[in-house]
């Protein structure tokens, strides 16, 4: 009985908080309650802000942003990301980026770095890598994500990255390198297998070469004369017993699929942690949905098979969103009733009053959303 009492108390508090949030939401619609709190006391309740104080280019379309955050920004764990929001042509745009600096930045306190590669038809990234962005103030979320180093480091670490997938991993490597400098040893032997188009586009290459504890293997399309590939044999050629390491992988979907297959073939899928930059479903919002969606607070109803985020936006609603891949949690919203499918996992939810990710969820029946 004693064990159950704290659990029941937590459940009661959470239920009370949920009911209060919903009640306030109805009173403040179409604004959210936190927007009023922010207006009354912006220094305490307003969004986290950061000033872009420098832009350091790497190659065409790729640069590192240096940002000075406000005092409320908490130190990140190596490998985490933030959601960055800025206004472009009168529209607030939010995107998620990995923090590439170590928690203890050499640039001083409250300074973080985001290394960004622009997409050809992107709305946000081309603006962020342009020199005119210096001096701009943006909004940041707190650090998020579970792609982080273990609290207790194992004796051997393996990192497998491709292209801009190096960005969360460089934060890990920089933190390990700082540990090596402070304590004389990194606490673990590290191996990095990195895939890039060319040596010129291999981010942080000079810095990585200066980490004596790191065994660096660079594979480039330019040197091979073809697209690099990975399988169990080629990974074993780098680390023969890779299944006995603690491994982290981030990069394009085909690379991650190959890494997963290699670890599965050795019977060690649990040794591998993956960070995905691409969703497993169409980012345009196409899904398997079939049902009527009712947005309760705005009293709008529509029949649409696409993700609930896309449906909401086309109805003129403005739910918060970030990665649009079901990762960051920015677009989580309460489903009041009905059946939905999560496109990331294929799981069907029929429970009422549960949070769902709008960007990765479709209706498969009549659904009511608290929006």
C-alpha positions in Angstrom: 0.0 0.0 0.0 2.8 2.4 0.9 4.3 1.9 -2.6 1.1 2.6 -4.3 0.3 5.9 -2.5 3.1 8.0 -4.2 2.0 6.6 -7.6 -1.7 7.4 -7.0 -0.7 10.9 -5.8 1.4 11.5 -9.0 -1.5 10.3 -11.2 -3.9 12.6 -9.3 -1.6 15.6 -9.8 -1.2 14.8 -13.5 -4.9 14.5 -14.0 -5.5 17.8 -12.2 -2.8 19.5 -14.3 -4.4 18.1 -17.5 -7.9 19.3 -16.5 -6.5 22.8 -15.6 -4.6 23.0 -18.9 -7.8 22.1 -20.8 -9.9 24.6 -18.9 -7.5 27.4 -19.4 -7.2 26.4 -23.1 -10.9 26.9 -23.6 -10.8 30.3 -21.9 -7.8 31.6 -23.8 -8.5 30.1 -27.3 -7.2 30.8 -29.9 -4.2 31.7 -27.8 -2.5 29.2 -25.5 -2.3 30.0 -21.8 1.4 30.2 -21.8 1.3 33.0 -24.3 -0.6 35.2 -21.7 1.9 34.2 -19.0 4.7 35.2 -21.3 3.1 38.6 -22.0 2.7 39.3 -18.3 6.2 38.1 -17.2 8.3 37.6 -20.3 11.6 37.2 -18.4 10.2 34.2 -16.5 7.5 32.7 -18.8 8.5 33.9 -22.3 10.3 31.7 -24.8 14.0 31.1 -24.5 15.9 33.4 -26.8 19.4 33.5 -28.3 21.4 35.9 -30.4 23.3 34.7 -33.4 26.7 36.2 -32.7 28.8 34.6 -35.5 28.5 32.5 -38.6 31.4 30.2 -39.6 31.2 28.7 -43.1 32.5 25.2 -43.9 31.7 24.8 -47.6 28.9 26.0 -49.9 25.6 25.8 -48.1 27.0 24.6 -44.8 28.0 26.7 -41.8 28.1 26.7 -38.0 25.9 29.2 -36.2 27.3 30.5 -32.9 24.5 31.6 -30.5 24.6 33.3 -27.1 21.6 32.0 -25.1 19.7 33.7 -22.3 20.2 32.7 -18.7 17.4 30.2 -18.5 18.9 27.9 -21.1 20.1 24.7 -19.4 23.2 22.9 -20.4 22.6 20.2 -23.0 23.8 16.6 -22.9 26.2 15.8 -25.8 24.1 14.6 -28.7 20.9 16.5 -28.0 19.1 19.0 -30.3 17.1 22.2 -30.0 14.1 23.5 -31.9 14.9 26.9 -33.4 12.2 29.4 -34.3 12.6 32.5 -36.4 10.2 34.7 -38.4 10.6 34.7 -42.2 8.4 37.0 -44.3 6.0 37.3 -41.4 5.6 33.6 -40.7 7.2 31.9 -37.7 9.2 28.9 -38.8 10.5 26.1 -36.5 13.2 23.6 -37.3 15.3 21.2 -35.2 19.1 21.2 -35.2 21.6 19.1 -33.3 23.9 21.1 -30.9 27.4 20.5 -32.3 29.3 22.2 -29.4 30.2 20.4 -26.1 28.3 21.4 -23.0 31.4 23.2 -21.7 32.0 25.5 -24.7 35.5 26.9 -25.3 33.7 30.1 -26.3 32.4 30.7 -22.8 29.2 30.2 -20.8 25.8 30.2 -22.4 27.3 29.8 -25.9 26.2 26.9 -28.2 26.9 26.0 -31.8 24.5 24.6 -34.4 26.1 23.2 -37.6 23.6 23.5 -40.4 23.6 22.2 -44.0 21.2 24.1 -46.2 18.6 22.2 -48.3 18.2 23.4 -51.9 14.5 24.1 -51.7 14.4 24.8 -48.0 12.6 27.8 -46.5 14.6 28.1 -43.3 18.1 26.6 -43.7 19.2 28.9 -46.7 18.4 31.9 -44.5 20.3 30.4 -41.5 23.6 29.9 -43.4 23.6 33.4 -45.0 25.9 36.0 -43.5 23.0 38.4 -42.9 21.7 36.1 -40.1 24.4 37.4 -37.7 22.8 39.7 -35.1 19.4 38.0 -35.4 17.5 37.0 -32.2 15.8 33.6 -32.4 13.8 31.4 -30.1 15.1 28.1 -28.8 13.5 25.2 -27.1 15.3 23.5 -24.1 17.7 20.8 -25.2 15.9 17.6 -26.2 16.6 14.1 -27.3 17.8 10.7 -26.0 20.7 10.3 -28.4 23.2 10.9 -25.6 26.3 9.2 -24.1 25.7 6.7 -21.3 26.3 8.1 -17.8 29.0 5.4 -17.3 31.2 5.1 -20.3 32.1 1.6 -21.5 35.7 0.8 -22.4 35.0 1.0 -26.1 32.9 3.3 -28.2 32.0 3.2 -31.9 30.5 6.1 -33.8 29.2 5.6 -37.4 28.1 8.8 -39.2 27.3 10.0 -42.7 27.2 13.6 -44.0 25.6 16.0 -41.5 25.0 13.0 -39.2 28.3 14.0 -37.7 26.7 17.0 -36.0 25.3 15.4 -32.8 28.3 13.0 -32.6 30.9 15.9 -32.7 29.3 17.2 -29.5 29.9 13.8 -27.9 33.5 13.6 -29.3 34.3 17.1 -28.1 33.0 16.3 -24.6 35.1 13.2 -24.5 38.1 15.1 -25.7 37.7 17.7 -23.0 37.5 14.8 -20.5 40.8 13.5 -22.0 42.5 16.8 -21.5 41.2 17.3 -18.0 41.7 13.8 -16.7 44.5 12.5 -19.0 42.3 9.8 -20.5 38.9 9.8 -22.2 37.7 6.8 -20.1 37.0 4.9 -23.3 38.7 4.0 -26.6 36.8 5.6 -29.5 36.5 4.7 -33.2 34.7 6.9 -35.7 33.7 5.7 -39.2 32.5 8.7 -41.2 31.1 8.8 -44.7 31.2 11.9 -46.8 31.1 13.0 -50.4 34.6 14.3 -50.3 37.4 15.2 -47.9 36.5 18.9 -48.3 32.9 18.2 -47.2 34.0 16.0 -44.2 32.9 18.3 -41.4 35.4 18.9 -38.5 38.0 16.7 -40.1 41.0 18.8 -38.9 39.7 18.8 -35.4 39.0 15.1 -35.4 42.6 14.4 -36.5 43.8 16.2 -33.4 42.1 13.7 -31.0 44.8 11.1 -30.3 42.4 8.8 -28.5 40.1 8.6 -31.5 40.7 6.0 -34.3 39.3 7.9 -37.3 38.2 6.2 -40.6 37.0 8.5 -43.4 35.3 7.0 -46.5 34.5 9.4 -49.3 32.6 9.0 -52.5 35.3 11.0 -54.3 38.0 8.6 -53.3 36.0 5.5 -54.1 34.6 6.7 -57.4 31.2 5.5 -56.3 28.6 5.8 -53.5 30.0 4.3 -50.3 28.2 1.3 -48.8 28.3 -0.6 -45.6 27.6 -4.1 -44.5 28.6 -6.5 -41.8 31.9 -7.4 -43.5 33.0 -3.9 -44.2 32.1 -2.8 -40.7 34.1 -5.7 -39.3 37.1 -4.7 -41.4 37.1 -1.5 -39.3 36.2 -3.1 -35.9 36.3 -6.8 -36.0 34.2 -7.3 -32.9 32.0 -4.3 -33.3 29.1 -6.1 -31.6 31.1 -5.8 -28.3 31.3 -2.0 -28.5 28.8 0.7 -27.5 27.8 2.1 -30.8 26.1 5.4 -31.9 25.0 6.0 -35.5 23.5 9.0 -37.3 23.2 9.7 -41.0 21.1 9.0 -44.1 18.4 6.4 -43.9 20.2 3.8 -46.1 23.3 4.0 -43.9 21.3 3.5 -40.7 19.5 0.6 -42.2 22.8 -1.1 -43.1 24.2 -0.5 -39.6 21.1 -1.9 -38.0 21.4 -5.0 -40.2 25.0 -5.5 -39.3 24.4 -5.4 -35.6 21.3 -7.6 -36.0 23.5 -10.2 -37.9 25.8 -10.3 -34.9 22.9 -10.7 -32.5 23.6 -7.3 -30.8 20.9 -4.8 -31.7 20.9 -3.5 -28.2 24.5 -2.3 -28.5 23.4 0.3 -31.1 21.7 3.7 -30.6 20.5 5.6 -33.7 19.5 9.2 -34.4 17.4 9.7 -37.5 17.2 13.0 -39.4 14.6 11.6 -41.8 11.2 10.3 -41.0 10.0 6.8 -42.0 7.0 8.3 -43.7 6.4 11.0 -46.4 7.3 14.4 -45.0 4.6 15.8 -47.3 2.0 14.4 -44.9 0.7 11.5 -47.0 -0.5 8.6 -44.8 -2.9 5.7 -44.5 -5.6 7.8 -42.8 -9.2 7.6 -43.5 -11.6 9.4 -41.2 -13.3 12.6 -40.1 -11.2 14.9 -38.0 -12.9 17.3 -35.6 -10.9 20.1 -34.1 -12.9 20.7 -31.0 -11.9 24.2 -29.8 -12.0 25.8 -33.3 -15.1 23.8 -34.2 -13.7 22.7 -37.6 -14.4 19.3 -39.2 -12.7 17.8 -42.3 -12.3 14.4 -43.9 -8.7 13.9 -44.8 -6.2 11.0 -45.0 -3.0 13.1 -44.4 -1.2 13.7 -41.1 -3.1 15.7 -38.5 -0.5 18.5 -38.6 -1.0 19.0 -42.3 -4.8 18.8 -41.9 -4.8 21.3 -39.1 -2.6 23.8 -41.0 -4.8 23.6 -44.1 -7.8 24.5 -41.9 -6.0 27.7 -40.9 -4.9 26.5 -37.5 -1.5 27.2 -36.2 -0.3 24.3 -34.0 3.3 24.5 -32.9 5.6 22.2 -34.8 9.3 21.5 -35.1 11.0 18.6 -36.8 7.8 17.4 -38.6 9.2 13.8 -38.2 7.7 12.7 -34.9 11.0 13.3 -33.0 11.0 16.6 -31.1 7.6 16.6 -29.4 6.8 20.2 -30.3 3.5 19.3 -32.0 2.1 17.0 -29.3 -1.6 17.6 -28.8 -4.4 15.9 -26.9 -6.6 13.5 -28.8 -10.0 13.7 -27.0 -11.5 10.6 -28.7 -11.3 8.4 -31.7 -8.8 6.1 -33.4 -5.5 7.1 -34.9 -2.4 5.5 -36.4 1.1 6.5 -35.6 3.0 6.3 -38.9 6.3 5.8 -37.1 5.3 2.5 -35.5 2.1 1.5 -37.2 0.4 1.4 -33.7 -3.3 2.2 -33.5 -4.5 4.3 -30.5 -8.2 4.2 -29.5 -7.7 5.7 -26.0 -9.3 9.0 -25.1 -7.5 12.0 -23.7 -4.0 11.0 -24.7 -1.2 13.1 -26.3 -0.3 12.3 -29.9 2.3 13.7 -32.3 0.3 15.6 -34.9 3.0 15.4 -37.5 3.2 11.6 -37.5 -0.4 10.6 -36.8 -3.4 10.0 -39.1 -7.0 9.5 -38.4 -8.4 6.0 -39.1 -12.0 6.9 -37.9 -13.8 9.8 -36.4 -11.3 11.7 -34.3 -11.6 14.7 -32.0 -8.5 16.8 -31.4 -8.1 19.5 -28.7 -7.2 22.2 -31.1 
